[in-house]
Amino acid sequence: MGNVLKDVAKKISLFFVLTGLASTVFAQSPIPGIQISVDPASSPNQVATTLQVVFLLTVLTLAPAILIMTTSFTRFVIVLSFLRQAIGTQAIPSNQIIVGLSMFLTLFVMMPIWKEVNQVALEPYLDNRLSQQAFLDQASVPVKRFMQRYTREKDLALFVRISKIPSPKNISDVPIWVVIPAFIISELKTAFQIGFMLYVPFLVIDMVVSAILMAMGMMMLPPIMISLPFKLMLFVLVDGWHLIIGSLVKTFVDF
């Protein structure tokens, strides 16, 4: 007991010594302060610049949602989550791995579209060959074309009808703010359809194992404890990651 008290006393003394040294260092080298001030504008141009900065900060805040909802990320992350639940491994792979894999697959699929955006919009804008409005118009064209390709006509017609815009002559006349929600619900439906197809073989294994256990009278034994090794073995033998990731990417990329 005495030794424990001595160790505690030493640690407390060391803590106060380190605190004193830190205070001395910070006293000699104070942390620089940050001041934020709001000055009155002297011209309309300054007000416009301020509004542009506020708009840019708002767009940057919403950028993750925009990148997720206008790309293939939704389909990838939902299908991989369904796959984990179908196999029966509750936390393997972890959420970080599923989200990270979905992000890199999205980067792989969307890279041609982003390269086109860079060529037709970003580089001319940085070279002062496009105005801000022209930059936004040019940048939205490849992204809109991508979303239209994977949007169901029924879903697009729903939002065109709800928005009460004039009837478009073709799909290119539909505004991008109408295409985005239609694309999202189309991706959700596609992802759930793929997830259902992934569930079927693993569900068959669970039903077979449950029937065998009931026939043997082993009702107290959870079927998941027996079926999980068989599902993992089946998934490894058929090279499941290669098949599923390859099939998912092929739904977006033409070979």
C-alpha positions in Angstrom: 0.0 0.0 0.0 2.9 2.4 0.9 4.6 1.7 -2.4 1.4 2.5 -4.3 1.0 5.8 -2.5 4.6 6.6 -3.3 4.1 5.9 -7.0 1.0 8.1 -7.0 2.9 10.9 -5.3 5.7 10.7 -7.8 3.2 10.9 -10.7 1.5 13.9 -9.2 4.8 15.6 -8.7 5.8 14.9 -12.3 2.5 16.2 -13.5 3.0 19.5 -11.7 6.6 19.8 -13.0 5.5 19.3 -16.6 2.6 21.8 -16.1 5.1 24.4 -14.8 7.4 23.8 -17.8 4.6 24.1 -20.2 3.4 27.3 -18.6 6.9 28.7 -18.9 7.2 27.8 -22.6 3.8 29.3 -23.4 4.6 32.4 -21.4 7.8 32.9 -23.5 6.1 32.1 -26.8 2.4 33.2 -26.6 -0.1 31.7 -28.9 -1.1 34.2 -31.7 -4.6 35.5 -31.5 -7.2 35.4 -34.2 -9.5 38.3 -34.8 -12.6 38.4 -37.0 -14.1 41.7 -37.8 -17.0 42.9 -40.0 -16.2 46.2 -41.7 -18.8 48.2 -43.6 -18.7 47.8 -47.4 -17.7 50.9 -49.4 -18.9 49.7 -52.8 -21.5 47.2 -54.2 -18.6 45.0 -55.5 -17.5 44.3 -52.0 -21.0 43.2 -51.1 -21.1 40.9 -54.1 -17.7 39.4 -53.2 -18.9 38.8 -49.6 -22.1 37.0 -50.9 -20.0 34.9 -53.2 -17.7 33.8 -50.3 -20.8 32.9 -48.2 -22.2 30.9 -51.2 -18.9 29.1 -51.7 -18.7 28.2 -48.0 -22.3 26.9 -48.2 -21.5 24.8 -51.3 -18.4 23.4 -49.5 -20.5 22.4 -46.5 -22.9 20.5 -48.8 -20.2 19.1 -51.0 -20.1 15.6 -49.4 -23.8 15.2 -49.9 -23.6 16.4 -53.5 -20.7 14.0 -54.3 -22.5 11.1 -52.7 -26.0 11.7 -54.2 -24.8 12.5 -57.8 -22.4 9.6 -58.1 -22.4 5.8 -57.9 -21.6 5.8 -54.2 -25.2 5.1 -53.1 -25.4 1.8 -55.0 -22.0 0.6 -53.8 -22.4 1.3 -50.1 -26.0 -0.1 -49.9 -25.1 -3.3 -51.8 -22.0 -3.9 -49.7 -24.0 -3.4 -46.5 -26.7 -5.9 -47.7 -23.8 -8.4 -48.5 -22.5 -8.1 -44.9 -25.9 -8.7 -43.4 -26.6 -11.6 -45.8 -23.4 -13.4 -44.8 -24.2 -12.8 -41.1 -21.0 -11.1 -40.0 -22.4 -8.2 -38.0 -19.3 -6.0 -38.0 -16.9 -7.6 -40.5 -16.0 -5.8 -42.7 -16.4 -2.7 -40.6 -18.3 0.4 -41.7 -15.0 2.2 -42.4 -14.0 -0.5 -44.8 -17.3 -0.6 -46.6 -17.4 3.2 -46.9 -13.8 3.4 -48.0 -14.2 0.7 -50.6 -17.3 2.4 -51.9 -15.5 5.7 -52.1 -12.6 4.2 -54.1 -15.0 2.3 -56.4 -16.9 5.6 -56.9 -13.6 7.3 -57.8 -12.8 4.6 -60.3 -16.3 4.9 -62.0 -16.6 8.7 -61.9 -13.0 9.5 -63.0 -13.9 9.8 -66.8 -16.8 12.2 -65.9 -14.6 14.3 -63.6 -11.9 14.5 -66.2 -14.4 15.8 -68.7 -15.6 18.4 -66.2 -12.0 19.4 -65.7 -11.4 19.8 -69.4 -14.6 21.6 -70.4 -15.3 23.7 -67.3 -12.6 23.9 -64.6 -9.5 24.6 -66.8 -11.2 27.2 -68.9 -12.6 28.9 -65.8 -9.2 29.0 -64.1 -7.8 30.5 -67.3 -10.5 33.2 -67.2 -12.1 32.0 -70.4 -15.4 31.2 -68.7 -17.6 33.2 -66.4 -18.8 31.7 -63.1 -22.3 31.0 -64.5 -20.8 29.5 -67.7 -18.5 27.3 -65.5 -21.5 26.0 -63.5 -23.5 25.3 -66.7 -20.6 23.5 -68.4 -19.6 21.5 -65.3 -23.2 20.2 -64.8 -23.5 18.7 -68.3 -21.3 15.6 -67.9 -22.7 14.9 -64.4 -26.3 15.3 -65.6 -25.6 13.0 -68.6 -24.3 10.4 -66.2 -27.3 10.6 -63.9 -29.8 10.5 -66.8 -28.2 7.3 -68.1 -29.1 5.5 -64.9 -32.4 7.2 -64.0 -35.6 5.3 -64.7 -38.0 7.1 -66.9 -40.8 6.5 -64.4 -38.9 8.2 -61.6 -37.9 11.1 -63.8 -41.5 11.6 -64.9 -42.6 11.6 -61.3 -40.4 14.6 -60.4 -41.2 16.4 -63.6 -44.9 16.2 -62.8 -44.3 17.2 -59.1 -42.1 20.2 -60.1 -44.8 21.4 -62.6 -42.2 22.5 -65.1 -43.1 22.8 -68.8 -43.1 19.4 -70.5 -39.6 18.8 -71.8 -39.1 17.8 -75.4 -36.3 15.4 -74.5 -34.4 14.3 -71.5 -31.6 16.9 -72.0 -34.2 19.6 -71.4 -34.9 18.4 -67.8 -33.2 20.7 -65.2 -30.5 19.1 -63.1 -32.4 19.9 -59.9 -35.1 17.6 -61.1 -32.7 14.9 -62.3 -30.9 14.5 -59.0 -33.8 13.2 -56.8 -35.0 11.0 -59.7 -31.5 9.5 -59.9 -31.3 8.9 -56.2 -34.5 6.9 -55.9 -33.6 5.0 -59.1 -30.2 4.1 -57.4 -32.0 3.1 -54.2 -34.3 0.7 -56.1 -31.4 -0.8 -58.1 -29.3 -1.3 -55.0 -32.2 -3.0 -53.2 -32.8 -5.3 -56.1 -29.1 -6.3 -56.2 -29.2 -6.8 -52.4 -32.2 -9.1 -52.7 -30.4 -11.2 -55.2 -27.4 -11.5 -52.9 -29.6 -12.6 -50.0 -31.1 -15.6 -51.9 -28.1 -18.1 -51.8 -27.3 -17.3 -48.2 -30.9 -17.5 -47.2 -31.1 -21.0 -48.7 -28.1 -22.1 -46.6 -29.8 -20.7 -43.5 -33.0 -22.6 -44.2 -31.2 -25.9 -44.9 -29.2 -25.6 -41.7 -32.3 -24.7 -39.7 -34.2 -27.7 -41.1 -31.3 -30.1 -40.3 -31.0 -28.8 -36.8 -34.8 -29.2 -36.2 -34.7 -32.7 -37.6 -31.9 -33.6 -35.2 -33.8 -32.0 -32.3 -31.1 -29.4 -31.7 -33.6 -26.5 -31.4 -31.6 -24.6 -28.7 -28.5 -24.3 -31.0 -28.6 -21.0 -33.0 -28.6 -21.9 -36.7 -26.3 -18.9 -37.4 -23.5 -20.6 -35.5 -23.6 -23.5 -37.9 -24.5 -21.7 -41.2 -21.9 -19.0 -40.9 -18.9 -21.2 -41.6 -20.7 -22.7 -44.6 -21.6 -19.3 -46.0 -18.0 -18.1 -45.6 -16.7 -21.2 -47.2 -19.1 -20.8 -50.2 -18.2 -17.1 -50.5 -14.5 -17.8 -50.5 -14.7 -20.8 -52.9 -16.6 -18.8 -55.6 -14.3 -15.7 -55.1 -17.2 -13.6 -54.0 -15.5 -10.3 -53.7 -14.2 -10.6 -57.3 -17.6 -11.5 -58.6 -19.6 -8.9 -56.7 -17.2 -6.0 -57.1 -16.7 -6.8 -60.8 -20.5 -7.0 -61.4 -21.2 -3.8 -59.5 -18.6 -1.9 -61.5 -19.8 -3.4 -64.8 -23.2 -1.9 -64.1 -21.6 1.5 -64.6 -18.6 0.9 -66.8 -18.9 -0.6 -70.3 -16.4 -3.3 -71.2 
